[in-house]
Amino acid sequence: MTKFYYACDPVPGNWGDTFALCNAAEVDLARLDNAPKIATLNRWRVDSPKGFGFVLHAPPVIGEALVDGYERDNAELSVALRDAWTLASEQAHALAAKALLFSTPLEFRPGSTSRALIAALGDTLAANAGRPVIWQAEGIWDVEATSAFAREHNLTLAFDPYLALRDEIDLGRGDGAFILNERAGMRREFDRYDLEELLGEMRSFNRVFLLLRGRFQRKHAELLREILG
């Protein structure tokens, strides 16, 4: 049976609302004025309900280091990247995070060096992470080819599932990560039918991380809570 995590974008310090609304939360420590210590992350974990899942964002240094390697045509993982990964791993352990997410910006474009960097990260770091590692790639990465490439290297590509289904792209297998923001057309919010249909397409996965973004994430979370129970 597929395990679904639907993750809100929380405000640390007001965890009660998030715990009541979602069964997971995206945690981007770089957005906070003061980075919490390991002891604080441990407390967040202890205070969370049983079965609740944290999806931890890795430091942006990782994406910046990948861009630097790409621009210098150097496919070796830098010391800065490895150090940032070590920090992220310690933080993920403290949170007992269900997944670790790293992002690459628009400047990190498809090419032989960028693919080699991602393969190196996946094969040497993500392979030993002890949890799914989600890659959110901005820019012109082809979803179908990039998703397959990511799976080959112990990574899970995050993408919009509705756009993929529209283009008749296979959503994948194993672990899935999908970004739900707004639907196309006049009606921007997803309704119960939209979400039930989507979940039905994902029943072959082991774990699915639904990353709820944008202005309607609360309504989408409420619908998912009703559907999934």
The 8 nearest C-alpha neighbors of each residue, nearest first, counted from 0:
[[1, 2, 205, 202, 203, 204, 206, 3],
 [0, 2, 205, 206, 204, 202, 3, 203],
 [1, 3, 206, 207, 205, 0, 4, 204],
 [4, 2, 207, 206, 208, 1, 5, 209],
 [3, 5, 208, 23, 22, 209, 207, 6],
 [6, 4, 209, 23, 22, 208, 21, 210],
 [5, 7, 23, 24, 210, 211, 25, 209],
 [8, 6, 24, 211, 9, 25, 21, 23],
 [7, 9, 25, 24, 6, 10, 212, 211],
 [10, 8, 7, 11, 17, 24, 25, 14],
 [9, 11, 13, 12, 14, 8, 17, 26],
 [12, 10, 13, 14, 9, 26, 43, 31],
 [11, 13, 14, 10, 15, 9, 43, 16],
 [14, 12, 11, 15, 10, 16, 17, 9],
 [13, 15, 17, 16, 12, 11, 18, 10],
 [16, 14, 18, 17, 13, 19, 12, 20],
 [15, 17, 19, 14, 18, 13, 20, 9],
 [16, 18, 20, 14, 19, 15, 21, 9],
 [19, 17, 15, 16, 20, 21, 14, 22],
 [20, 18, 16, 17, 21, 15, 22, 14],
 [19, 21, 17, 18, 16, 220, 221, 22],
 [22, 20, 23, 18, 17, 6, 5, 220],
 [21, 23, 51, 5, 4, 52, 18, 6],
 [24, 22, 6, 52, 51, 53, 21, 5],
 [25, 23, 6, 7, 53, 8, 54, 26],
 [24, 26, 54, 8, 6, 55, 53, 7],
 [25, 27, 55, 56, 54, 28, 24, 53],
 [28, 26, 56, 29, 30, 55, 25, 57],
 [27, 29, 30, 31, 26, 34, 56, 35],
 [30, 28, 27, 31, 58, 34, 59, 32],
 [31, 29, 28, 27, 32, 34, 33, 26],
 [32, 30, 33, 28, 29, 34, 27, 35],
 [31, 33, 34, 30, 29, 28, 35, 27],
 [34, 32, 31, 35, 28, 29, 30, 36],
 [33, 35, 28, 31, 36, 32, 29, 30],
 [36, 34, 39, 33, 37, 40, 28, 38],
 [35, 37, 39, 38, 34, 40, 90, 41],
 [36, 38, 40, 39, 41, 93, 90, 35],
 [37, 39, 41, 36, 40, 42, 93, 35],
 [40, 38, 42, 36, 41, 37, 35, 43],
 [39, 41, 43, 37, 42, 38, 94, 93],
 [40, 42, 38, 93, 44, 39, 43, 94],
 [41, 43, 39, 45, 44, 40, 46, 38],
 [44, 42, 40, 46, 41, 45, 47, 39],
 [45, 43, 94, 41, 47, 42, 46, 40],
 [44, 46, 42, 43, 47, 41, 48, 94],
 [45, 47, 43, 44, 42, 48, 41, 14],
 [46, 48, 44, 45, 43, 51, 49, 18],
 [49, 47, 51, 50, 46, 18, 45, 44],
 [48, 50, 51, 47, 52, 45, 46, 22],
 [51, 49, 48, 52, 22, 47, 23, 4],
 [50, 52, 22, 23, 48, 49, 47, 53],
 [53, 51, 23, 97, 96, 22, 50, 24],
 [52, 54, 96, 24, 23, 97, 55, 25],
 [55, 53, 25, 98, 99, 96, 97, 24],
 [54, 56, 26, 99, 25, 100, 53, 57],
 [57, 55, 100, 27, 101, 26, 99, 58],
 [56, 58, 101, 87, 100, 55, 59, 99],
 [57, 59, 60, 61, 83, 29, 56, 87],
 [60, 58, 61, 62, 63, 57, 102, 29],
 [61, 59, 63, 58, 62, 64, 83, 80],
 [62, 60, 80, 64, 59, 63, 58, 65],
 [61, 63, 103, 65, 59, 64, 60, 102],
 [62, 64, 60, 66, 61, 65, 67, 59],
 [65, 63, 67, 61, 66, 62, 80, 60],
 [66, 64, 62, 68, 67, 63, 69, 61],
 [65, 67, 69, 63, 107, 64, 68, 70],
 [66, 68, 64, 70, 65, 69, 71, 63],
 [69, 67, 73, 65, 71, 66, 70, 72],
 [68, 70, 72, 66, 113, 67, 71, 112],
 [69, 71, 67, 72, 68, 66, 73, 107],
 [70, 72, 68, 73, 69, 67, 66, 74],
 [73, 71, 69, 70, 68, 112, 74, 113],
 [72, 74, 68, 71, 75, 69, 112, 70],
 [73, 75, 116, 112, 115, 68, 72, 76],
 [76, 74, 73, 77, 116, 68, 119, 115],
 [77, 75, 74, 80, 116, 78, 81, 119],
 [78, 76, 80, 79, 75, 81, 64, 68],
 [77, 79, 81, 80, 82, 76, 83, 64],
 [80, 78, 82, 77, 81, 83, 64, 60],
 [79, 81, 61, 83, 77, 78, 82, 64],
 [80, 82, 84, 78, 83, 79, 85, 77],
 [83, 81, 85, 79, 84, 80, 78, 86],
 [84, 82, 80, 86, 85, 81, 79, 87],
 [83, 85, 87, 81, 82, 86, 88, 80],
 [86, 84, 88, 82, 83, 87, 81, 89],
 [85, 87, 83, 89, 84, 88, 90, 82],
 [86, 88, 84, 90, 57, 89, 85, 91],
 [89, 87, 91, 85, 86, 90, 84, 92],
 [90, 88, 92, 86, 87, 91, 85, 93],
 [89, 91, 87, 93, 92, 88, 86, 94],
 [90, 92, 96, 88, 94, 93, 89, 95],
 [91, 93, 95, 89, 90, 94, 88, 96],
 [94, 92, 41, 90, 91, 95, 40, 37],
 [93, 95, 96, 44, 91, 92, 40, 41],
 [96, 94, 92, 93, 91, 97, 44, 53],
 [97, 95, 53, 91, 94, 98, 54, 52],
 [96, 98, 52, 53, 54, 130, 95, 131],
 [99, 97, 131, 54, 96, 130, 132, 55],
 [98, 100, 132, 55, 54, 56, 133, 131],
 [101, 99, 133, 56, 132, 57, 134, 55],
 [100, 102, 57, 134, 56, 135, 133, 99],
 [103, 101, 135, 62, 136, 134, 104, 100],
 [102, 104, 62, 136, 137, 107, 135, 105],
 [105, 103, 137, 106, 107, 102, 136, 62],
 [104, 106, 138, 137, 107, 108, 103, 136],
 [105, 107, 104, 108, 66, 138, 103, 137],
 [108, 106, 66, 105, 104, 103, 69, 113],
 [107, 109, 106, 110, 105, 113, 139, 138],
 [110, 108, 113, 140, 114, 107, 111, 139],
 [111, 109, 113, 112, 114, 108, 69, 115],
 [110, 112, 114, 113, 115, 109, 116, 74],
 [113, 111, 115, 114, 74, 110, 69, 72],
 [112, 114, 116, 110, 69, 115, 111, 109],
 [115, 113, 117, 111, 116, 112, 118, 110],
 [114, 116, 112, 118, 113, 117, 74, 119],
 [117, 115, 74, 113, 119, 114, 118, 112],
 [116, 118, 120, 114, 119, 115, 121, 113],
 [117, 119, 115, 121, 116, 120, 152, 122],
 [120, 118, 116, 122, 117, 121, 123, 115],
 [121, 119, 117, 124, 118, 123, 122, 116],
 [120, 122, 125, 152, 118, 153, 119, 124],
 [121, 123, 119, 126, 152, 120, 118, 124],
 [122, 124, 120, 121, 119, 126, 125, 127],
 [125, 123, 120, 126, 127, 121, 122, 128],
 [126, 124, 121, 128, 127, 132, 153, 123],
 [125, 127, 122, 124, 153, 128, 123, 121],
 [128, 126, 125, 124, 129, 123, 130, 122],
 [127, 129, 125, 130, 126, 124, 88, 131],
 [128, 130, 127, 131, 126, 125, 98, 132],
 [129, 131, 128, 98, 97, 132, 99, 96],
 [132, 130, 98, 133, 99, 154, 129, 155],
 [131, 133, 99, 154, 100, 98, 125, 155],
 [134, 132, 100, 155, 156, 154, 99, 101],
 [133, 135, 156, 101, 102, 100, 155, 157],
 [134, 136, 102, 157, 156, 101, 103, 133],
 [137, 135, 103, 102, 134, 138, 104, 140],
 [138, 136, 105, 104, 103, 135, 139, 140],
 [137, 139, 105, 140, 136, 108, 104, 107],
 [138, 140, 141, 108, 137, 109, 105, 136],
 [139, 141, 138, 142, 109, 145, 136, 108],
 [142, 140, 145, 144, 143, 139, 146, 109],
 [141, 143, 145, 144, 146, 140, 158, 163],
 [142, 144, 146, 145, 141, 168, 147, 169],
 [145, 143, 147, 146, 142, 141, 148, 140],
 [144, 146, 148, 142, 147, 143, 141, 149],
 [145, 147, 149, 156, 143, 148, 144, 142],
 [146, 148, 150, 144, 145, 149, 151, 143],
 [149, 147, 145, 151, 146, 150, 144, 152],
 [148, 150, 154, 146, 152, 151, 147, 155],
 [151, 149, 154, 147, 152, 153, 148, 155],
 [150, 152, 148, 149, 153, 147, 154, 118],
 [153, 151, 121, 149, 150, 122, 154, 118],
 [154, 152, 150, 121, 126, 151, 125, 149],
 [155, 153, 149, 150, 132, 152, 133, 121],
 [154, 156, 133, 149, 134, 150, 132, 175],
 [155, 157, 134, 146, 133, 135, 149, 158],
 [158, 156, 176, 177, 135, 134, 133, 178],
 [157, 159, 177, 178, 160, 156, 176, 135],
 [158, 160, 178, 177, 161, 162, 179, 163],
 [161, 159, 163, 162, 177, 158, 164, 170],
 [160, 162, 164, 163, 159, 165, 197, 182],
 [161, 163, 165, 160, 164, 159, 166, 158],
 [162, 164, 168, 160, 166, 161, 165, 167],
 [165, 163, 167, 161, 166, 162, 168, 160],
 [164, 166, 162, 163, 167, 161, 168, 160],
 [165, 167, 163, 164, 168, 162, 161, 169],
 [168, 166, 164, 165, 163, 169, 162, 170],
 [169, 167, 163, 166, 164, 143, 170, 165],
 [170, 168, 171, 167, 164, 163, 143, 172],
 [171, 169, 168, 160, 172, 163, 164, 201],
 [172, 170, 169, 175, 173, 146, 147, 204],
 [173, 171, 204, 174, 203, 175, 170, 205],
 [172, 174, 204, 205, 175, 206, 171, 203],
 [175, 173, 206, 205, 207, 204, 172, 155],
 [174, 176, 207, 208, 155, 206, 177, 173],
 [177, 175, 208, 157, 207, 209, 156, 155],
 [176, 178, 158, 157, 209, 159, 210, 160],
 [177, 179, 210, 159, 158, 209, 211, 180],
 [180, 178, 211, 210, 212, 159, 177, 181],
 [179, 181, 212, 213, 211, 178, 182, 216],
 [182, 180, 187, 188, 179, 183, 189, 213],
 [183, 181, 187, 188, 189, 184, 180, 186],
 [182, 184, 187, 181, 185, 186, 188, 161],
 [185, 183, 186, 187, 182, 181, 188, 189],
 [184, 186, 187, 183, 182, 188, 181, 189],
 [187, 185, 184, 188, 182, 183, 189, 181],
 [186, 188, 182, 181, 185, 183, 184, 189],
 [189, 187, 186, 181, 182, 190, 215, 219],
 [190, 188, 193, 182, 187, 194, 219, 191],
 [189, 191, 193, 192, 188, 194, 222, 219],
 [192, 190, 194, 193, 195, 222, 189, 226],
 [191, 193, 195, 194, 190, 196, 189, 197],
 [194, 192, 190, 196, 191, 195, 189, 197],
 [193, 195, 197, 191, 196, 192, 198, 190],
 [196, 194, 192, 198, 197, 193, 191, 199],
 [195, 197, 199, 193, 194, 198, 192, 200],
 [196, 198, 194, 200, 199, 195, 193, 201],
 [199, 197, 201, 195, 200, 196, 194, 202],
 [198, 200, 196, 197, 201, 202, 195, 194],
 [199, 201, 197, 198, 202, 196, 203, 170],
 [202, 200, 198, 199, 203, 204, 197, 207],
 [201, 203, 204, 199, 1, 200, 198, 0],
 [204, 202, 201, 172, 205, 1, 200, 173],
 [205, 203, 173, 172, 202, 206, 1, 201],
 [204, 206, 1, 173, 174, 2, 203, 207],
 [207, 205, 2, 174, 204, 1, 3, 175],
 [206, 208, 175, 3, 174, 176, 4, 2],
 [207, 209, 176, 4, 5, 210, 175, 3],
 [210, 208, 5, 177, 4, 6, 176, 178],
 [209, 211, 178, 6, 177, 179, 208, 5],
 [212, 210, 179, 216, 7, 6, 209, 180],
 [211, 213, 180, 216, 179, 210, 178, 214],
 [214, 212, 180, 215, 216, 211, 181, 179],
 [213, 215, 216, 212, 217, 180, 181, 218],
 [216, 214, 218, 217, 213, 219, 188, 180],
 [215, 217, 219, 211, 212, 218, 213, 214],
 [216, 218, 220, 219, 215, 221, 20, 7],
 [219, 217, 221, 220, 215, 216, 222, 188],
 [220, 218, 216, 222, 217, 221, 223, 215],
 [219, 221, 217, 223, 218, 222, 216, 224],
 [220, 222, 218, 224, 219, 223, 217, 225],
 [223, 221, 225, 219, 224, 220, 226, 191],
 [222, 224, 226, 220, 225, 221, 227, 219],
 [223, 225, 221, 227, 222, 228, 226, 220],
 [226, 224, 222, 228, 223, 227, 221, 220],
 [227, 225, 223, 224, 228, 222, 195, 191],
 [228, 226, 224, 225, 223, 3, 222, 195],
 [227, 225, 224, 226, 223, 222, 221, 22]]
